[in-house]
Amino acid sequence: MHSTDTPLPMDKNTHNPTFQWRFLSPRFWLTWLAVLFVFCLAYVPFRLRDKLASKLAPLLMMRKSGPLKRARANIAQCFPQKTHEEREAILRGSLETAARFFLSYGELLVRSEKYKKKRNKVIGGEHLFPLLDKGENVITLVPHCWAIDYTGSMLASLGYTVTTIMKPQKNPLIDWLLHTQRMQYGRGVVYPRSAGIKPFLQSVRKGHVGYYLPDEDLGAQHSVFVPFFATEKATMKGLGKLTKLTKAHIVPMLQAYNAKTGQYELHIYPALENFPTGDDAQDAVLMNQALEQMIGAHTDQYMWILNLLRSRPDGSKLY
């Protein structure tokens, strides 16, 4: 197991927001009230929080928001064979999971290490940890699920350094708080999208666990249209090249919240075989198939509100 004693040095590309005195100005008072509320909820039994989340989900579904419109469009495109009621059930399950996670987020910052470890469960660790302990390079293939921050913290608490690319939050106070949570073990290397892919590659080559989330549609320019459930999706086509450049194993994994046990589960699957193939389109197909397998088994955990299908093969606008 890797040592957690030595903090990692920062490079110029690292996303590293710090506390600013302007965070105490009236502009941020509502944010602080919300943060205080979440911190208090961290000490409320999870079953009570989950009941509150179940009450909130139907109210959220009644909103006429852009994210909900995207979610319904995404689910309809991915599951046209399902009835309207079945698709609405998928959306409600996703919103319930989102509410459960956000109401419990304070645990990550204020609860004890012993408590947080009781909340974590790894399923399929034999597909990941032996590779890391042998010093092999690994890029984990991860879909955007609501409990995403629990996974990074859990891996860091075990002594593994996680590196990822993310989009900074618009609210600088929230951005700082989220980063503080992610870096609480001193084992994370986070790069903003503006830094490009090169720093991420260098970090994986150093032995850091690549946390790769390729499911959002970032535009057709650097993508290829390949199947995703019952539709086609503009899919990033660079994973094969990343694999070659880093000599990394591609290990799919998904984070989920189990409402029955109150635990955060990390589901780890076997590394992709015969990957990369040497063909960008075929690599994208295999990547999407791995994502489908994980998301299809945990539709209630997935962020259906994402811009999954913003680009369409015929140039039309879905949203």
CORMO-V991626 format. One record per residue. N is the residue number from 1. RES is the residue in one small letter. PSI is psi in whole degrees, 0 to 359 (* if undefined). Layout:
BEGIN
n:N res:RES psi:PSI
n:N res:RES psi:PSI
END
This chain:
BEGIN
n:1 res:m psi:142
n:2 res:h psi:152
n:3 res:s psi:144
n:4 res:t psi:12
n:5 res:d psi:327
n:6 res:t psi:117
n:7 res:p psi:149
n:8 res:l psi:141
n:9 res:p psi:150
n:10 res:m psi:141
n:11 res:d psi:175
n:12 res:k psi:339
n:13 res:n psi:349
n:14 res:t psi:139
n:15 res:h psi:116
n:16 res:n psi:67
n:17 res:p psi:146
n:18 res:t psi:165
n:19 res:f psi:139
n:20 res:q psi:142
n:21 res:w psi:335
n:22 res:r psi:344
n:23 res:f psi:343
n:24 res:l psi:358
n:25 res:s psi:161
n:26 res:p psi:333
n:27 res:r psi:329
n:28 res:f psi:6
n:29 res:w psi:320
n:30 res:l psi:322
n:31 res:t psi:316
n:32 res:w psi:323
n:33 res:l psi:318
n:34 res:a psi:319
n:35 res:v psi:317
n:36 res:l psi:318
n:37 res:f psi:316
n:38 res:v psi:321
n:39 res:f psi:320
n:40 res:c psi:321
n:41 res:l psi:338
n:42 res:a psi:339
n:43 res:y psi:6
n:44 res:v psi:136
n:45 res:p psi:139
n:46 res:f psi:328
n:47 res:r psi:325
n:48 res:l psi:318
n:49 res:r psi:318
n:50 res:d psi:326
n:51 res:k psi:320
n:52 res:l psi:319
n:53 res:a psi:321
n:54 res:s psi:330
n:55 res:k psi:328
n:56 res:l psi:326
n:57 res:a psi:311
n:58 res:p psi:326
n:59 res:l psi:320
n:60 res:l psi:324
n:61 res:m psi:339
n:62 res:m psi:350
n:63 res:r psi:152
n:64 res:k psi:48
n:65 res:s psi:158
n:66 res:g psi:314
n:67 res:p psi:322
n:68 res:l psi:324
n:69 res:k psi:318
n:70 res:r psi:315
n:71 res:a psi:314
n:72 res:r psi:321
n:73 res:a psi:318
n:74 res:n psi:313
n:75 res:i psi:321
n:76 res:a psi:321
n:77 res:q psi:322
n:78 res:c psi:330
n:79 res:f psi:60
n:80 res:p psi:340
n:81 res:q psi:345
n:82 res:k psi:154
n:83 res:t psi:166
n:84 res:h psi:319
n:85 res:e psi:320
n:86 res:e psi:322
n:87 res:r psi:322
n:88 res:e psi:327
n:89 res:a psi:322
n:90 res:i psi:315
n:91 res:l psi:316
n:92 res:r psi:319
n:93 res:g psi:320
n:94 res:s psi:316
n:95 res:l psi:325
n:96 res:e psi:316
n:97 res:t psi:318
n:98 res:a psi:314
n:99 res:a psi:318
n:100 res:r psi:318
n:101 res:f psi:313
n:102 res:f psi:326
n:103 res:l psi:339
n:104 res:s psi:2
n:105 res:y psi:328
n:106 res:g psi:335
n:107 res:e psi:324
n:108 res:l psi:336
n:109 res:l psi:329
n:110 res:v psi:345
n:111 res:r psi:161
n:112 res:s psi:161
n:113 res:e psi:320
n:114 res:k psi:317
n:115 res:y psi:314
n:116 res:k psi:324
n:117 res:k psi:329
n:118 res:k psi:336
n:119 res:r psi:353
n:120 res:n psi:144
n:121 res:k psi:131
n:122 res:v psi:129
n:123 res:i psi:115
n:124 res:g psi:24
n:125 res:g psi:338
n:126 res:e psi:345
n:127 res:h psi:349
n:128 res:l psi:306
n:129 res:f psi:321
n:130 res:p psi:324
n:131 res:l psi:315
n:132 res:l psi:320
n:133 res:d psi:340
n:134 res:k psi:357
n:135 res:g psi:14
n:136 res:e psi:146
n:137 res:n psi:139
n:138 res:v psi:134
n:139 res:i psi:120
n:140 res:t psi:135
n:141 res:l psi:110
n:142 res:v psi:125
n:143 res:p psi:157
n:144 res:h psi:99
n:145 res:c psi:160
n:146 res:w psi:325
n:147 res:a psi:25
n:148 res:i psi:324
n:149 res:d psi:334
n:150 res:y psi:325
n:151 res:t psi:311
n:152 res:g psi:318
n:153 res:s psi:321
n:154 res:m psi:315
n:155 res:l psi:320
n:156 res:a psi:323
n:157 res:s psi:337
n:158 res:l psi:357
n:159 res:g psi:6
n:160 res:y psi:140
n:161 res:t psi:123
n:162 res:v psi:134
n:163 res:t psi:140
n:164 res:t psi:169
n:165 res:i psi:132
n:166 res:m psi:165
n:167 res:k psi:118
n:168 res:p psi:149
n:169 res:q psi:148
n:170 res:k psi:322
n:171 res:n psi:112
n:172 res:p psi:330
n:173 res:l psi:314
n:174 res:i psi:321
n:175 res:d psi:317
n:176 res:w psi:316
n:177 res:l psi:316
n:178 res:l psi:319
n:179 res:h psi:322
n:180 res:t psi:317
n:181 res:q psi:315
n:182 res:r psi:331
n:183 res:m psi:15
n:184 res:q psi:338
n:185 res:y psi:2
n:186 res:g psi:22
n:187 res:r psi:25
n:188 res:g psi:148
n:189 res:v psi:108
n:190 res:v psi:130
n:191 res:y psi:140
n:192 res:p psi:158
n:193 res:r psi:328
n:194 res:s psi:341
n:195 res:a psi:347
n:196 res:g psi:187
n:197 res:i psi:340
n:198 res:k psi:312
n:199 res:p psi:323
n:200 res:f psi:315
n:201 res:l psi:314
n:202 res:q psi:324
n:203 res:s psi:318
n:204 res:v psi:321
n:205 res:r psi:332
n:206 res:k psi:354
n:207 res:g psi:6
n:208 res:h psi:149
n:209 res:v psi:114
n:210 res:g psi:126
n:211 res:y psi:96
n:212 res:y psi:120
n:213 res:l psi:92
n:214 res:p psi:14
n:215 res:d psi:342
n:216 res:e psi:144
n:217 res:d psi:109
n:218 res:l psi:15
n:219 res:g psi:156
n:220 res:a psi:343
n:221 res:q psi:316
n:222 res:h psi:27
n:223 res:s psi:170
n:224 res:v psi:141
n:225 res:f psi:116
n:226 res:v psi:164
n:227 res:p psi:143
n:228 res:f psi:107
n:229 res:f psi:235
n:230 res:a psi:7
n:231 res:t psi:189
n:232 res:e psi:145
n:233 res:k psi:139
n:234 res:a psi:109
n:235 res:t psi:131
n:236 res:m psi:135
n:237 res:k psi:19
n:238 res:g psi:0
n:239 res:l psi:323
n:240 res:g psi:317
n:241 res:k psi:320
n:242 res:l psi:320
n:243 res:t psi:316
n:244 res:k psi:316
n:245 res:l psi:331
n:246 res:t psi:350
n:247 res:k psi:43
n:248 res:a psi:152
n:249 res:h psi:141
n:250 res:i psi:110
n:251 res:v psi:111
n:252 res:p psi:141
n:253 res:m psi:152
n:254 res:l psi:139
n:255 res:q psi:138
n:256 res:a psi:150
n:257 res:y psi:124
n:258 res:n psi:106
n:259 res:a psi:338
n:260 res:k psi:320
n:261 res:t psi:344
n:262 res:g psi:17
n:263 res:q psi:152
n:264 res:y psi:121
n:265 res:e psi:135
n:266 res:l psi:109
n:267 res:h psi:117
n:268 res:i psi:132
n:269 res:y psi:163
n:270 res:p psi:147
n:271 res:a psi:148
n:272 res:l psi:133
n:273 res:e psi:149
n:274 res:n psi:45
n:275 res:f psi:133
n:276 res:p psi:165
n:277 res:t psi:344
n:278 res:g psi:355
n:279 res:d psi:120
n:280 res:d psi:317
n:281 res:a psi:317
n:282 res:q psi:322
n:283 res:d psi:319
n:284 res:a psi:323
n:285 res:v psi:313
n:286 res:l psi:322
n:287 res:m psi:314
n:288 res:n psi:325
n:289 res:q psi:320
n:290 res:a psi:319
n:291 res:l psi:317
n:292 res:e psi:315
n:293 res:q psi:316
n:294 res:m psi:312
n:295 res:i psi:319
n:296 res:g psi:329
n:297 res:a psi:349
n:298 res:h psi:54
n:299 res:t psi:333
n:300 res:d psi:348
n:301 res:q psi:348
n:302 res:y psi:148
n:303 res:m psi:82
n:304 res:w psi:350
n:305 res:i psi:353
n:306 res:l psi:164
n:307 res:n psi:70
n:308 res:l psi:323
n:309 res:l psi:38
n:310 res:r psi:320
n:311 res:s psi:132
n:312 res:r psi:148
n:313 res:p psi:326
n:314 res:d psi:6
n:315 res:g psi:4
n:316 res:s psi:168
n:317 res:k psi:115
n:318 res:l psi:321
n:319 res:y psi:*
END
